[in-house]
Amino acid sequence: MEIMTSILAGILFATAIYNILQKQLLRIVIGTTLLTHGAHVFIFTMGGLKTGQPPVLTDGVSEYTDPLPQALILTSIVISFGVTSLLLVLAYRTTKENNTDDMEQLRGEDNE
Amino acid sequence: MSNLAVLPIIIPLTAAIILIFFNSKVKISRGLTKVFSLISLGASGYIFWYVVENGSIILETGAWAAPYGIILVVDTLAAVLLLTTNIITTACAFYAPHAGLGDKERFYFYPFFFFLITGVSGAFITGDLFNLFVFFEVLLMASYALIVLGGGKVQLRESLKYLLINLFSSMLFVTAVAFLYGVVGTVNMAHIAERVQEVDQQGILTTVGILLFFVFATKAALFPLYYWLPKSYIVPNPVISALFGALLTKVGVYSILRVFSLIFIHKIDLTHEVFIWIAGLSMIFGVIGALSTNNIKLIVAYNIIPAIGFILMGIGVFNADGLSGSIYYLVHDMIIKSVLFLLVGAIVYIAGTSDLRKMSGLIHYYPLLGWLLFIAAFVLAGIPPFSGFIGKLLLLRGAFASGEIIIAIITLATSLLILYSIMKIFIKGFWGSKDESTTLEIKPTKGLITPIAILLAISVVLGIGAEFFYPIVDSIATNLIDPQIYIDSVLKE
């Protein structure tokens, strides 16, 4: 199971990088979203996967699921949600103001 | 008294929330901002005094014992940086009403100002790597909002790049933390340090360390990861630039200082040797950037990069002198960078342009501003007895002690070039004959000059009173050299 999720995280990272390297602004935003998902799956994998075990260690429980990665992912999801929504608004406004969504043309010039 | 540790986070957070309700009333917002920043300054001053007298404050939130719960650690290093941060933000709070923000003041400028302080303070005092990420995000979110405030064409374009770079490096940060969690099974910094020590940094740990360095280097704008910085730092209002230049990159370099003096210290010949080279290249490329332009805002923005190089060099040589030099320079640089950005903001305000070729003879109209810039240039370049000199002296002593001669030479040459790059503003902008054909209309600058003068005075005191500050800096460096002190203070068993 760990191998499967590792590969999944890898695929997400790869597609994310591919999308970030594009010129179109919306694809870059999609790339960053995929990147955050890749990172979350990766945290999940790193915590170790166990199914059907309680997340607390009390007397009589020898096997338990690590609750920490889930807390980390939850925090990270909230943050990436916020950043992504801000990024979408920013990308929209940038496109409107500059009349282009091509990163090549958004490069800017010196001394302005 | 360990609850003190939460004050630097709670006060600005409360202030930000209260200020949201007074958003449309600019006068009340200004007043409240001044009051809250002074309260925060007082609190951080008291915490600094308390920590120097009684040792680190450790707060285990919710009474969860150290390696399991979220903890806040205010050691002397964090306390010094908190105090410096609050001095700068107070000065900015008093500068902001005169900074010509105009309409932008009503677009939630003051709440975001305080959210930024919340994030910076939190990053300084957190004792856990994942919370460092969270506080990084808090300060970055505030900075995204501040940098785009007003929404001009250029501003939108540059802030988009700033956001993308930071989002990418943040996600790498999360990945690195996940790696580290997978290997050592904890996110508490003291606990990680202990575990890494046990296995003598074998296996994948150095890789994770380098990954973390990559992340922090992006946030701190080190060579070759500084490309996003200069442009995006000059697009917002000067008071926002000052906050960014003084605080944001410094949080990145503080994280490097913390992580590479506490956790990854067992393969010094590999990691720290690389730091010295990166530091040297940052100095060279940063100063070349500063010399290459006639835009006075860009000159100051480029000057951030060599300063980060100086600080990293002290971490790279990794002895008591080098580290105390780094800490001294860190504090000095936070203050002087905000002074320079505010000064340049004032110059742009009075001259109406940021192009050096279009201004001349300003000193006939604004003598005080000119001499402030003159002193600031001396402080920045490290002319004795100013604070830059003390920091560089310690850094050079550290470099010579570990036989790094080349970097010492680069440091000295860079310092001269930095002095030239700032003096260029003075020579071309302030000297020269009065331009008789166009009469410059004299604008009131009292509100702008007072905060700058106070900050500059603090920076001068930091240099002249080095005898008084050196013992504190030296004790911080001694604590950093021996990570066991930090580990024991957090995991007291």
Interface residues (C-beta under 8 A of the other chain):
Chain A: I20 L25 I28 T32 L35 T36 G38 A39 H40 F42 I43 T45 M46 G47 L68 P69 L72 T75 S76 I79 S80 G82 V83 L86 L87 L90 A91 R93 T94 E97 N98 L106 G108 D110 N111 E112
Chain B: F130 F133 V134 E137 M141 Y144 A145 V148 G151 G152 K153 V154 L156 R157 E158 S159 L160 K161 L163 L164 L167 F168 S170 M171 V174 T175 V177 A178 F179 Y181 G182 V187 K231 T293 N294 N295 D355
